[in-house]
């Protein structure tokens, strides 16, 4: 009886070890898309604070979701630039199966 139980435990352990685990979620900057708009450069000199704030806020949301649910999804952003300054970071919805 003990041998059967130990054999079953060994088989289950080996099966669990062979199942691929999901990797850590991370920000993939190489997948970012940048939309650049040049408009009245002499008149419009935007601050990059909104872009930084929107990026940091969405990163905090990703961290919270990962900590609460355990769901880890790699992500990237669509950056909107005005006259060479990043003014907005948008994390597009990614379908997860």
N, CA and C atoms as an extended XYZ file, in Angstrom:
291
Properties=species:S:1:pos:R:3:atomname:S:1:resname:S:1:resid:I:1 pbc="F F F"
N         0.815       -1.198        0.000 N   UNK     1
C         0.000        0.000        0.000 CA  UNK     1
C         0.860        1.264        0.000 C   UNK     1
N         1.928        1.258        0.835 N   UNK     2
C         2.809        2.415        0.901 CA  UNK     2
C         3.524        2.640       -0.427 C   UNK     2
N         3.890        1.559       -1.083 N   UNK     3
C         4.598        1.681       -2.359 CA  UNK     3
C         3.681        2.300       -3.407 C   UNK     3
N         2.421        1.900       -3.440 N   UNK     4
C         1.470        2.474       -4.395 CA  UNK     4
C         1.257        3.960       -4.123 C   UNK     4
N         1.142        4.311       -2.855 N   UNK     5
C         0.948        5.712       -2.482 CA  UNK     5
C         2.170        6.554       -2.862 C   UNK     5
N         3.358        6.041       -2.590 N   UNK     6
C         4.590        6.752       -2.943 CA  UNK     6
C         4.725        6.870       -4.461 C   UNK     6
N         4.363        5.820       -5.187 N   UNK     7
C         4.427        5.856       -6.651 CA  UNK     7
C         3.467        6.896       -7.206 C   UNK     7
N         2.260        6.937       -6.660 N   UNK     8
C         1.275        7.923       -7.093 CA  UNK     8
C         1.767        9.342       -6.807 C   UNK     8
N         2.329        9.556       -5.645 N   UNK     9
C         2.862       10.863       -5.275 CA  UNK     9
C         4.001       11.267       -6.208 C   UNK     9
N         4.859       10.344       -6.556 N   UNK    10
C         5.965       10.615       -7.474 CA  UNK    10
C         5.446       10.984       -8.862 C   UNK    10
N         4.456       10.260       -9.356 N   UNK    11
C         3.876       10.539      -10.673 CA  UNK    11
C         3.230       11.924      -10.692 C   UNK    11
N         2.491       12.261       -9.646 N   UNK    12
C         1.844       13.578       -9.574 CA  UNK    12
C         2.896       14.682       -9.526 C   UNK    12
N         3.942       14.489       -8.739 N   UNK    13
C         5.013       15.491       -8.644 CA  UNK    13
C         5.683       15.702       -9.993 C   UNK    13
N         5.989       14.634      -10.688 N   UNK    14
C         6.617       14.755      -12.005 CA  UNK    14
C         5.688       15.433      -13.006 C   UNK    14
N         4.409       15.133      -12.936 N   UNK    15
C         3.442       15.764      -13.842 CA  UNK    15
C         3.367       17.264      -13.592 C   UNK    15
N         3.341       17.660      -12.337 N   UNK    16
C         3.269       19.087      -12.004 CA  UNK    16
C         4.532       19.811      -12.463 C   UNK    16
N         5.678       19.180      -12.328 N   UNK    17
C         6.936       19.813      -12.728 CA  UNK    17
C         7.069       19.969      -14.237 C   UNK    17
N         6.388       19.134      -15.006 N   UNK    18
C         6.497       19.220      -16.462 CA  UNK    18
C         5.519       20.204      -17.081 C   UNK    18
N         4.530       20.654      -16.319 N   UNK    19
C         3.573       21.635      -16.840 CA  UNK    19
C         4.264       22.991      -16.887 C   UNK    19
N         4.292       23.638      -18.057 N   UNK    20
C         4.965       24.937      -18.140 CA  UNK    20
C         4.259       25.979      -17.279 C   UNK    20
N         5.037       26.768      -16.586 N   UNK    21
C         4.498       27.823      -15.742 CA  UNK    21
C         4.514       29.138      -16.508 C   UNK    21
N         3.548       30.003      -16.211 N   UNK    22
C         3.487       31.313      -16.847 CA  UNK    22
C         4.625       32.170      -16.314 C   UNK    22
N         5.287       32.902      -17.211 N   UNK    23
C         6.399       33.740      -16.790 CA  UNK    23
C         5.892       35.001      -16.101 C   UNK    23
N         6.793       35.712      -15.471 N   UNK    24
C         6.439       36.952      -14.789 CA  UNK    24
C         5.951       37.984      -15.792 C   UNK    24
N         4.930       38.731      -15.413 N   UNK    25
C         4.427       39.808      -16.258 CA  UNK    25
C         5.455       40.925      -16.265 C   UNK    25
N         5.624       41.532      -17.408 N   UNK    26
C         6.581       42.625      -17.469 CA  UNK    26
C         6.173       43.623      -18.536 C   UNK    26
N         6.734       44.798      -18.411 N   UNK    27
C         6.529       45.857      -19.389 CA  UNK    27
C         7.505       45.617      -20.528 C   UNK    27
N         6.980       45.433      -21.724 N   UNK    28
C         7.804       45.147      -22.897 CA  UNK    28
C         7.943       46.413      -23.740 C   UNK    28
N         8.950       47.215      -23.426 N   UNK    29
C         9.110       48.496      -24.118 CA  UNK    29
C         9.408       48.316      -25.606 C   UNK    29
N         9.974       47.175      -25.982 N   UNK    30
C        10.281       46.956      -27.401 CA  UNK    30
C         9.014       46.789      -28.240 C   UNK    30
N         7.881       46.517      -27.606 N   UNK    31
C         6.616       46.379      -28.324 CA  UNK    31
C         5.799       47.673      -28.343 C   UNK    31
N         6.348       48.744      -27.770 N   UNK    32
C         5.636       50.024      -27.740 CA  UNK    32
C         5.432       50.577      -29.147 C   UNK    32
N         4.351       51.302      -29.309 N   UNK    33
C         4.052       52.017      -30.554 CA  UNK    33
C         4.030       53.497      -30.206 C   UNK    33
N         4.657       54.322      -31.041 N   UNK    34
C         4.681       55.761      -30.790 CA  UNK    34
C         4.000       56.490      -31.936 C   UNK    34
N         3.024       57.319      -31.588 N   UNK    35
C         2.359       58.182      -32.560 CA  UNK    35
C         2.873       59.594      -32.321 C   UNK    35
N         3.585       60.140      -33.299 N   UNK    36
C         4.176       61.470      -33.142 CA  UNK    36
C         3.414       62.484      -33.969 C   UNK    36
N         3.110       63.613      -33.331 N   UNK    37
C         2.412       64.709      -34.002 CA  UNK    37
C         3.244       65.969      -33.807 C   UNK    37
N         3.560       66.636      -34.899 N   UNK    38
C         4.247       67.922      -34.822 CA  UNK    38
C         3.246       68.990      -35.226 C   UNK    38
N         3.008       69.913      -34.319 N   UNK    39
C         1.965       70.903      -34.530 CA  UNK    39
C         2.367       72.221      -33.876 C   UNK    39
N         2.510       73.266      -34.667 N   UNK    40
C         2.815       74.609      -34.160 CA  UNK    40
C         3.895       74.560      -33.080 C   UNK    40
N         5.066       74.046      -33.457 N   UNK    41
C         6.139       73.857      -32.487 CA  UNK    41
C         6.547       75.151      -31.794 C   UNK    41
N         6.410       76.280      -32.479 N   UNK    42
C         6.769       77.561      -31.871 CA  UNK    42
C         5.780       77.964      -30.783 C   UNK    42
N         4.524       77.556      -30.920 N   UNK    43
C         3.487       77.975      -29.984 CA  UNK    43
C         3.195       76.950      -28.888 C   UNK    43
N         3.323       75.678      -29.219 N   UNK    44
C         2.947       74.621      -28.277 CA  UNK    44
C         4.203       73.929      -27.763 C   UNK    44
N         4.420       74.038      -26.466 N   UNK    45
C         5.548       73.368      -25.821 CA  UNK    45
C         5.003       72.556      -24.647 C   UNK    45
N         4.578       71.329      -24.924 N   UNK    46
C         3.915       70.532      -23.881 CA  UNK    46
C         4.887       70.055      -22.804 C   UNK    46
N         4.321       69.801      -21.654 N   UNK    47
C         5.068       69.199      -20.553 CA  UNK    47
C         4.901       67.685      -20.657 C   UNK    47
N         5.895       66.951      -20.260 N   UNK    48
C         5.800       65.492      -20.303 CA  UNK    48
C         5.178       64.903      -19.054 C   UNK    48
N         4.671       65.753      -18.160 N   UNK    49
C         4.160       65.247      -16.879 CA  UNK    49
C         2.924       64.364      -17.044 C   UNK    49
N         2.048       64.694      -17.975 N   UNK    50
C         0.856       63.868      -18.185 CA  UNK    50
C         1.245       62.483      -18.698 C   UNK    50
N         2.207       62.427      -19.607 N   UNK    51
C         2.667       61.140      -20.111 CA  UNK    51
C         3.266       60.282      -19.013 C   UNK    51
N         4.082       60.908      -18.167 N   UNK    52
C         4.694       60.189      -17.049 CA  UNK    52
C         3.640       59.724      -16.054 C   UNK    52
N         2.707       60.604      -15.734 N   UNK    53
C         1.648       60.264      -14.779 CA  UNK    53
C         0.766       59.135      -15.299 C   UNK    53
N         0.376       59.199      -16.574 N   UNK    54
C        -0.489       58.149      -17.129 CA  UNK    54
C         0.242       56.807      -17.165 C   UNK    54
N         1.538       56.823      -17.468 N   UNK    55
C         2.331       55.596      -17.483 CA  UNK    55
C         2.430       55.002      -16.074 C   UNK    55
N         2.799       55.830      -15.099 N   UNK    56
C         2.963       55.343      -13.723 CA  UNK    56
C         1.648       54.825      -13.138 C   UNK    56
N         0.553       55.506      -13.442 N   UNK    57
C        -0.757       55.071      -12.945 CA  UNK    57
C        -1.121       53.699      -13.493 C   UNK    57
N        -0.907       53.491      -14.785 N   UNK    58
C        -1.248       52.204      -15.392 CA  UNK    58
C        -0.323       51.093      -14.899 C   UNK    58
N         0.938       51.408      -14.634 N   UNK    59
C         1.850       50.410      -14.072 CA  UNK    59
C         1.401       50.007      -12.666 C   UNK    59
N         0.919       50.972      -11.874 N   UNK    60
C         0.401       50.653      -10.544 CA  UNK    60
C        -0.839       49.768      -10.642 C   UNK    60
N        -1.689       50.031      -11.626 N   UNK    61
C        -2.883       49.208      -11.831 CA  UNK    61
C        -2.481       47.777      -12.191 C   UNK    61
N        -1.500       47.634      -13.089 N   UNK    62
C        -1.009       46.293      -13.444 CA  UNK    62
C        -0.498       45.565      -12.204 C   UNK    62
N         0.261       46.268      -11.385 N   UNK    63
C         0.819       45.668      -10.174 CA  UNK    63
C        -0.287       45.229       -9.219 C   UNK    63
N        -1.293       46.064       -9.043 N   UNK    64
C        -2.405       45.740       -8.153 CA  UNK    64
C        -3.172       44.521       -8.653 C   UNK    64
N        -3.477       44.492       -9.941 N   UNK    65
C        -4.212       43.359      -10.513 CA  UNK    65
C        -3.415       42.072      -10.358 C   UNK    65
N        -2.111       42.147      -10.613 N   UNK    66
C        -1.265       40.967      -10.485 CA  UNK    66
C        -1.231       40.478       -9.041 C   UNK    66
N        -1.103       41.407       -8.095 N   UNK    67
C        -1.040       41.016       -6.681 CA  UNK    67
C        -2.353       40.437       -6.180 C   UNK    67
N        -3.476       40.991       -6.621 N   UNK    68
C        -4.781       40.549       -6.132 CA  UNK    68
C        -5.227       39.246       -6.791 C   UNK    68
N        -5.098       39.174       -8.117 N   UNK    69
C        -5.651       38.031       -8.846 CA  UNK    69
C        -4.631       36.949       -9.174 C   UNK    69
N        -3.375       37.328       -9.207 N   UNK    70
C        -2.355       36.377       -9.622 CA  UNK    70
C        -2.220       36.290      -11.131 C   UNK    70
N        -3.077       37.003      -11.868 N   UNK    71
C        -3.014       37.006      -13.332 CA  UNK    71
C        -1.869       37.909      -13.775 C   UNK    71
N        -0.958       37.351      -14.545 N   UNK    72
C         0.198       38.104      -15.005 CA  UNK    72
C         0.157       38.196      -16.524 C   UNK    72
N         0.112       39.415      -17.036 N   UNK    73
C         0.026       39.628      -18.477 CA  UNK    73
C         1.116       40.608      -18.893 C   UNK    73
N         1.960       40.193      -19.842 N   UNK    74
C         2.944       41.125      -20.388 CA  UNK    74
C         2.201       42.231      -21.101 C   UNK    74
N         2.756       43.429      -21.066 N   UNK    75
C         2.043       44.561      -21.644 CA  UNK    75
C         3.008       45.563      -22.257 C   UNK    75
N         2.470       46.362      -23.145 N   UNK    76
C         3.217       47.443      -23.784 CA  UNK    76
C         2.267       48.629      -23.904 C   UNK    76
N         2.778       49.732      -24.422 N   UNK    77
C         1.982       50.955      -24.472 CA  UNK    77
C         1.973       51.559      -25.868 C   UNK    77
N         0.951       52.355      -26.101 N   UNK    78
C         0.922       53.248      -27.253 CA  UNK    78
C         1.222       54.625      -26.680 C   UNK    78
N         2.330       55.209      -27.113 N   UNK    79
C         2.731       56.533      -26.645 CA  UNK    79
C         2.293       57.572      -27.657 C   UNK    79
N         1.714       58.651      -27.180 N   UNK    80
C         1.344       59.767      -28.049 CA  UNK    80
C         2.294       60.916      -27.737 C   UNK    80
N         3.001       61.368      -28.771 N   UNK    81
C         3.962       62.457      -28.630 CA  UNK    81
C         3.446       63.691      -29.339 C   UNK    81
N         3.629       64.827      -28.711 N   UNK    82
C         3.321       66.110      -29.338 CA  UNK    82
C         4.605       66.916      -29.348 C   UNK    82
N         5.062       67.232      -30.546 N   UNK    83
C         6.308       67.981      -30.734 CA  UNK    83
C         7.487       67.317      -30.018 C   UNK    83
N         7.554       65.994      -30.087 N   UNK    84
C         8.677       65.248      -29.524 CA  UNK    84
C         8.585       64.955      -28.036 C   UNK    84
N         7.509       65.376      -27.375 N   UNK    85
C         7.331       65.146      -25.935 CA  UNK    85
C         6.209       64.130      -25.739 C   UNK    85
N         6.495       63.084      -24.964 N   UNK    86
C         5.473       62.068      -24.692 CA  UNK    86
C         4.420       62.672      -23.775 C   UNK    86
N         3.190       62.802      -24.297 N   UNK    87
C         2.135       63.440      -23.510 CA  UNK    87
C         1.093       62.457      -22.991 C   UNK    87
N         1.079       61.227      -23.512 N   UNK    88
C         0.078       60.266      -23.059 CA  UNK    88
C         0.559       58.841      -23.314 C   UNK    88
N         0.359       57.975      -22.317 N   UNK    89
C         0.647       56.547      -22.455 CA  UNK    89
C        -0.675       55.799      -22.370 C   UNK    89
N        -0.944       54.972      -23.367 N   UNK    90
C        -2.191       54.204      -23.403 CA  UNK    90
C        -1.833       52.723      -23.442 C   UNK    90
N        -2.348       51.980      -22.480 N   UNK    91
C        -2.141       50.538      -22.454 CA  UNK    91
C        -3.321       49.894      -23.166 C   UNK    91
N        -3.118       49.428      -24.407 N   UNK    92
C        -4.254       48.861      -25.143 CA  UNK    92
C        -4.712       47.546      -24.523 C   UNK    92
N        -5.977       47.254      -24.700 N   UNK    93
C        -6.548       46.007      -24.191 CA  UNK    93
C        -5.938       44.844      -24.963 C   UNK    93
N        -5.495       43.841      -24.240 N   UNK    94
C        -4.924       42.649      -24.854 CA  UNK    94
C        -5.817       41.469      -24.499 C   UNK    94
N        -6.255       40.744      -25.508 N   UNK    95
C        -7.106       39.582      -25.279 CA  UNK    95
C        -6.241       38.454      -24.729 C   UNK    95
N        -6.675       37.874      -23.624 N   UNK    96
C        -5.948       36.780      -22.993 CA  UNK    96
C        -6.820       35.542      -23.043 C   UNK    96
N        -6.263       34.450      -23.510 N   UNK    97
C        -7.018       33.202      -23.620 CA  UNK    97
C        -6.773       32.343      -22.414 C   UNK    97
